[in-house]
Amino acid sequence: MIFFELVKTAWQSLKTNPKRSLLTMVGIVIGVSAVITIMSLGNGIKNKMLSQFHFTADGNMTAQIDFHQNDGVSMGKQAFNDVDINLIKSHFAKDIQKVKIDHSDMSSGINLYGNLGNRNKLFSVGLVKGHSTKYDIVNGHNITNKDNTNGRPVALISKHLAQKDYGNGQHAIGTSIEISHQTYEIVGTFDHRQGNFLDSEVNVILPKTVFTASDGAKKGDSLRIIFKKHRDVQTVAKKITSFLKKHGQSKHDGNYTFINIGKELRRIKIMFNALTYFISAIAAISLFIAGIGVMNMMYISVSERTQEIGIRLAMGAKPWNITRQFLLEAVMLTLSGGLIGFLFGWGLVNMISTLSPFKATVTLGSFLLAVGISSAVGIVFGILPARQAAGKNLIDTLR
């Protein structure tokens, strides 16, 4: 009962000067909404990354086995087939949840130096195995399966790159681009489709069967393996790789290697989380400034209510009651600002989601973070004014 009386009294005190209370809350609203927005966008980007690469939810139960072809081997031959899959399933059934050939037609984000329009620059190169529908052709025509089969050195460049170097996408058709000492004829320009967020930086697309990296390694196909829970991914993947080297259908045509995707993903998530928290900490500077504003307001409130404090002390109130009264006012002020900031952040996140190729995610943790931060600001910056109020001399307050 006493607590509810304190809440009612604190609310009445804040209402006596609503403009001052609202202006004090502005910094809290801005700081909390900024933190919520940044955290939600970070969650959205991570979820988009996981879904596009088909990782398991925890990101540590997937591995990829690549096949690298030897020189002189026909590039049109498929590295993995159903026989390989059935062999792996039969010998490693207790460890494997799913195994499939990776049919994604584009390998993205290979950064290579090349020459375009007599100028050397760094390109982000995507590789395709044949006709792909991941992008829209703006000028010219797409890379075809026949181009890959016949080893025809053709290329697509992004419409932005074409406009920058040629002024017009149509002018780029028929010209050449050199990548890793190999010359390709530009047969078309492309634009990324909405939703291909992780491929959005690629500005050159080449046929995978024609491309030869600067180190001379031939690119083969990939096998995606999803493991059952509580399995040692690295150990089992090594066993599967050794098994393929002995029994794989393409064992004489190249070499098998495995990539622990889950391990790499964990590193990316750690780095991404660190970056998100760092940016959130910068945004939280406004909370510190807002906290100073709260402290200033509470000191003013204490000085204006000296007589009220004296009367309450004279009627038997303990110093702790006075401390709790003013501390509760500070927490109510900042908590209200935190809840409003959360709603603002939520609205901003939803608006950004409608304009972005990924869906930002507001979680229960974000709500608890808003409540926790705003309450902590009220306690930290309200404790000194509250203690000053409780420490006033009864005789001085009644003069």
C-alpha positions in Angstrom: 0.0 0.0 0.0 2.8 2.4 0.9 4.5 1.7 -2.4 1.4 2.6 -4.4 1.1 5.8 -2.4 4.7 6.6 -3.3 4.0 5.9 -7.0 1.0 8.1 -6.9 2.9 10.9 -5.2 5.8 10.6 -7.7 3.4 10.8 -10.6 1.7 13.9 -9.2 5.1 15.5 -8.8 6.1 14.8 -12.4 2.8 16.2 -13.6 3.3 19.5 -11.8 5.8 20.5 -14.5 4.9 18.4 -17.6 7.0 20.4 -20.1 10.1 20.0 -18.1 9.5 16.3 -17.6 8.8 15.7 -21.3 12.0 17.6 -22.4 14.0 15.6 -19.9 12.7 12.4 -21.4 13.7 13.3 -25.0 17.3 12.1 -24.6 16.1 8.8 -23.1 13.7 8.4 -26.0 16.4 9.1 -28.7 19.0 6.9 -27.0 16.7 3.8 -26.4 15.2 4.0 -29.9 18.6 4.2 -31.5 19.9 1.2 -29.6 16.7 -0.9 -30.3 17.0 0.0 -34.1 20.6 -0.9 -34.4 20.2 -4.2 -32.5 17.1 -5.2 -34.5 18.8 -4.4 -37.8 21.8 -6.5 -36.7 19.5 -9.4 -35.9 17.8 -9.0 -39.3 21.0 -9.1 -41.2 22.3 -12.2 -39.4 19.0 -14.0 -40.0 19.1 -13.1 -43.7 22.7 -14.4 -43.9 21.7 -17.7 -42.3 18.7 -18.2 -44.5 20.5 -17.4 -47.7 23.3 -19.9 -47.0 20.9 -22.5 -45.6 22.8 -22.9 -42.3 21.3 -24.6 -39.3 19.9 -22.2 -36.7 22.8 -22.5 -34.4 25.3 -22.3 -37.3 27.6 -25.1 -36.1 26.3 -28.2 -37.6 27.1 -27.7 -41.3 30.1 -28.5 -43.4 30.9 -28.2 -47.1 33.1 -30.6 -49.2 34.6 -29.1 -52.3 36.0 -30.9 -55.3 39.0 -29.3 -57.1 39.6 -30.7 -60.6 43.1 -31.6 -61.9 44.5 -29.9 -64.9 43.4 -31.5 -68.2 40.1 -32.9 -66.8 37.0 -32.1 -68.8 35.3 -29.2 -67.0 31.8 -30.3 -68.0 31.9 -33.4 -65.8 29.9 -33.2 -62.6 32.0 -33.8 -59.5 29.3 -35.3 -57.3 26.3 -37.5 -58.2 23.7 -39.7 -56.5 26.1 -42.6 -56.1 28.4 -40.4 -53.9 25.4 -39.3 -51.8 24.1 -42.8 -51.3 27.6 -44.1 -50.3 28.0 -41.3 -47.7 24.5 -41.8 -46.3 25.0 -45.6 -45.9 28.4 -45.3 -44.2 27.8 -42.2 -42.0 24.0 -42.6 -41.3 24.5 -42.2 -37.5 26.2 -38.8 -37.9 24.5 -37.2 -40.9 21.1 -35.5 -40.9 21.1 -34.5 -44.6 23.5 -34.5 -47.5 23.0 -32.8 -50.9 24.8 -31.5 -53.9 25.1 -27.7 -53.7 23.2 -26.6 -56.8 23.6 -22.8 -56.1 24.7 -21.4 -59.4 26.7 -18.5 -58.1 29.9 -18.2 -56.1 29.9 -14.6 -54.9 32.4 -12.0 -53.7 35.7 -13.2 -55.1 37.8 -10.0 -55.1 40.2 -9.9 -58.1 42.1 -7.3 -59.9 41.4 -6.8 -63.6 41.4 -4.3 -66.4 38.3 -2.5 -67.8 38.6 0.4 -70.3 42.4 0.4 -69.9 42.1 1.0 -66.2 43.2 -1.5 -63.5 40.8 -1.9 -60.6 39.5 -4.4 -58.1 36.3 -6.3 -59.1 34.0 -8.4 -57.0 33.4 -11.5 -59.2 30.6 -13.9 -59.2 30.8 -17.3 -60.9 27.9 -19.1 -62.6 27.6 -22.7 -63.8 25.0 -21.8 -66.4 22.0 -19.7 -67.0 21.1 -18.0 -63.7 17.9 -16.2 -62.6 19.4 -14.5 -59.6 19.7 -11.2 -61.5 17.9 -9.3 -64.3 19.6 -8.7 -67.6 19.4 -5.0 -68.5 21.4 -4.9 -71.8 22.6 -7.7 -74.1 22.0 -11.4 -73.1 22.6 -13.8 -70.2 25.4 -16.3 -69.9 24.1 -19.6 -71.2 24.8 -23.2 -70.4 26.3 -23.5 -73.9 28.8 -20.8 -73.0 30.0 -22.9 -70.1 30.0 -26.2 -72.0 32.0 -24.7 -74.9 34.3 -22.7 -72.6 33.4 -19.4 -74.2 35.1 -16.5 -72.3 32.1 -14.2 -71.9 31.1 -11.9 -69.0 28.4 -9.8 -67.5 29.0 -6.5 -65.7 26.7 -4.6 -63.4 24.7 -1.8 -64.8 26.3 0.6 -62.3 29.8 -0.4 -63.5 28.7 0.0 -67.1 27.3 3.4 -66.5 30.4 4.5 -64.6 32.9 3.3 -67.2 30.9 3.6 -70.5 28.2 6.1 -69.7 25.6 3.7 -71.1 25.1 0.0 -70.6 24.6 -0.6 -74.3 28.0 0.8 -75.1 29.7 -1.9 -72.9 28.3 -4.7 -75.1 31.0 -6.2 -77.3 33.9 -4.7 -75.4 36.3 -6.8 -73.2 37.3 -7.1 -69.6 40.4 -8.8 -68.3 40.3 -10.8 -65.0 43.3 -12.7 -63.7 45.1 -12.5 -67.1 42.1 -13.9 -69.0 40.1 -11.7 -71.4 36.3 -12.0 -71.5 33.9 -10.5 -74.0 31.1 -8.5 -72.3 27.8 -9.8 -73.6 25.4 -8.2 -71.2 24.8 -5.9 -68.2 22.8 -7.0 -65.1 21.0 -5.7 -62.1 20.4 -7.5 -58.8 17.0 -8.7 -57.9 15.5 -7.5 -54.6 16.3 -10.0 -51.8 19.7 -11.1 -53.1 21.3 -9.1 -50.3 24.5 -11.1 -50.0 25.2 -10.9 -53.7 24.5 -7.2 -54.0 28.2 -6.3 -54.1 29.1 -8.5 -57.2 29.8 -6.3 -60.2 31.3 -8.9 -62.7 29.8 -12.4 -63.5 31.9 -15.0 -65.3 31.2 -18.6 -66.4 32.5 -20.9 -63.7 33.9 -23.5 -66.1 36.0 -20.9 -67.9 37.3 -18.9 -65.0 40.8 -19.7 -63.8 41.8 -18.1 -60.5 45.2 -16.3 -60.3 46.7 -19.3 -58.5 45.6 -21.7 -61.2 43.2 -23.8 -59.1 40.3 -25.4 -61.0 36.9 -24.9 -59.5 34.8 -28.0 -58.9 31.3 -28.7 -57.4 30.4 -28.7 -53.7 28.6 -31.1 -51.4 26.6 -29.7 -48.4 26.4 -31.8 -45.3 24.1 -31.1 -42.3 25.1 -33.1 -39.2 23.0 -34.4 -36.3 23.3 -32.6 -33.0 26.2 -33.2 -30.7 28.5 -34.6 -33.4 32.1 -33.6 -33.9 31.7 -31.9 -37.3 35.4 -31.5 -38.0 36.2 -35.2 -37.2 33.3 -36.6 -39.2 33.9 -34.3 -42.1 37.5 -35.4 -42.3 36.4 -39.0 -42.3 33.9 -38.3 -45.2 36.6 -36.5 -47.2 39.0 -39.4 -46.7 36.2 -41.8 -47.7 35.5 -39.9 -50.9 39.2 -39.9 -51.8 39.0 -43.7 -51.8 35.5 -44.3 -53.1 34.3 -41.1 -54.7 33.2 -41.2 -58.4 35.6 -38.4 -59.3 38.6 -39.6 -57.2 40.9 -39.9 -60.2 39.9 -36.4 -61.6 40.8 -34.2 -58.7 41.0 -33.7 -54.9 38.3 -33.4 -52.1 38.6 -30.8 -49.4 36.2 -29.8 -46.7 35.2 -26.4 -45.2 33.8 -26.3 -41.7 31.1 -23.7 -42.5 29.8 -23.7 -38.9 33.2 -22.7 -37.6 33.5 -19.9 -40.1 30.0 -18.7 -39.4 30.7 -18.5 -35.6 33.6 -16.3 -36.3 31.5 -14.1 -38.5 28.7 -13.9 -35.9 31.2 -13.0 -33.2 32.7 -10.2 -35.3 29.2 -9.0 -36.4 27.9 -9.0 -32.8 31.0 -7.1 -31.6 30.4 -4.5 -34.3 26.7 -4.2 -33.4 27.5 -3.7 -29.8 30.1 -1.2 -30.6 27.7 0.9 -32.7 25.0 0.5 -30.0 27.5 1.8 -27.4 28.1 4.9 -29.5 24.3 5.4 -29.8 24.1 5.0 -26.0 26.1 8.1 -25.5 22.9 10.1 -25.8 21.6 8.1 -22.8 24.5 9.4 -20.7 23.7 12.9 -21.8 20.1 12.3 -21.0 21.1 10.9 -17.6 22.9 14.2 -16.8 19.6 16.0 -17.7 17.7 13.8 -15.4 20.1 14.5 -12.5 19.9 18.2 -13.2 16.1 18.1 -13.2 16.0 16.2 -9.9 18.4 18.6 -8.2 16.1 21.5 -9.3 13.1 19.5 -8.0 14.8 18.9 -4.6 15.6 22.6 -4.2 12.0 23.6 -5.2 10.4 21.2 -2.7 12.5 21.9 0.4 9.4 22.8 2.4 7.6 19.6 1.4 10.7 17.6 2.5 10.7 19.4 5.9 7.0 18.8 6.5 7.4 15.1 5.7 10.4 14.8 8.0 8.5 16.6 10.8 5.6 14.2 10.4 7.8 11.2 11.0 9.1 10.3 7.6 12.5 8.5 7.6 15.4 9.7 5.4 15.0 6.4 3.5 11.4 7.3 2.7 12.6 10.6 1.2 15.3 8.8 -0.8 12.9 6.3 -2.2 10.4 9.0 -3.1 12.8 11.0 -5.3 14.6 7.9 -6.7 11.2 6.5 -7.7 10.4 9.8 -9.5 13.7 9.5 -11.5 13.0 5.9 -12.4 9.4 6.6 -13.5 10.7 9.5 -15.7 13.4 7.4 -17.4 11.3 4.3 -17.7 8.5 6.2 -19.4 11.1 7.6 -21.8 12.5 4.1 -22.4 9.1 2.6 -23.2 8.3 5.5 -25.6 11.8 5.0 -27.2 11.1 1.3 -27.6 7.9 2.1 -29.5 9.7 4.7 -31.7 12.5 2.2 -32.4 9.9 -0.6 -33.2 8.1 1.7 -35.7 11.4 2.8 -37.3 12.5 -0.8 -37.6 9.2 -1.8 -39.3 9.6 1.1 -41.7 13.2 0.1 -42.6 12.1 -3.5 -43.1 9.6 -2.5 -45.8 12.4 -0.8 -47.8 15.1 -3.4 -47.2 15.8 -6.9 -48.6 15.9 -8.3 -45.1 13.5 -8.2 -42.2 14.7 -6.5 -39.1 13.9 -8.5 -35.9 12.6 -7.0 -32.6 12.9 -9.6 -29.9 11.8 -9.9 -26.3 15.4 -9.2 -25.4 15.2 -5.9 -27.1 12.2 -4.9 -24.9 13.9 -6.1 -21.7 17.0 -4.1 -22.8 15.0 -0.9 -23.2 13.3 -1.4 -19.8 16.7 -2.3 -18.1 18.7 0.6 -19.6 16.1 3.2 -18.9 15.6 1.9 -15.3 19.4 1.8 -14.7 19.7 5.4 -16.0 17.0 6.5 -13.5 18.7 4.8 -10.6 22.3 5.8 -11.4 21.5 9.5 -12.1 18.7 9.8 -9.6 20.5 8.4 -6.5 22.6 11.5 -5.7 19.7 14.0 -5.8 17.6 11.6 -3.8 20.3 11.3 -1.1 20.7 15.0 -1.0 16.9 15.4 -0.4 17.1 12.8 2.4 20.1 14.5 4.0 18.5 17.9 4.5 18.4 19.3 8.0 14.8 19.4 9.4 15.3 22.9 11.0 16.7 24.3 7.8 13.9 23.0 5.7 11.2 24.5 8.0 12.7 28.0 8.1 
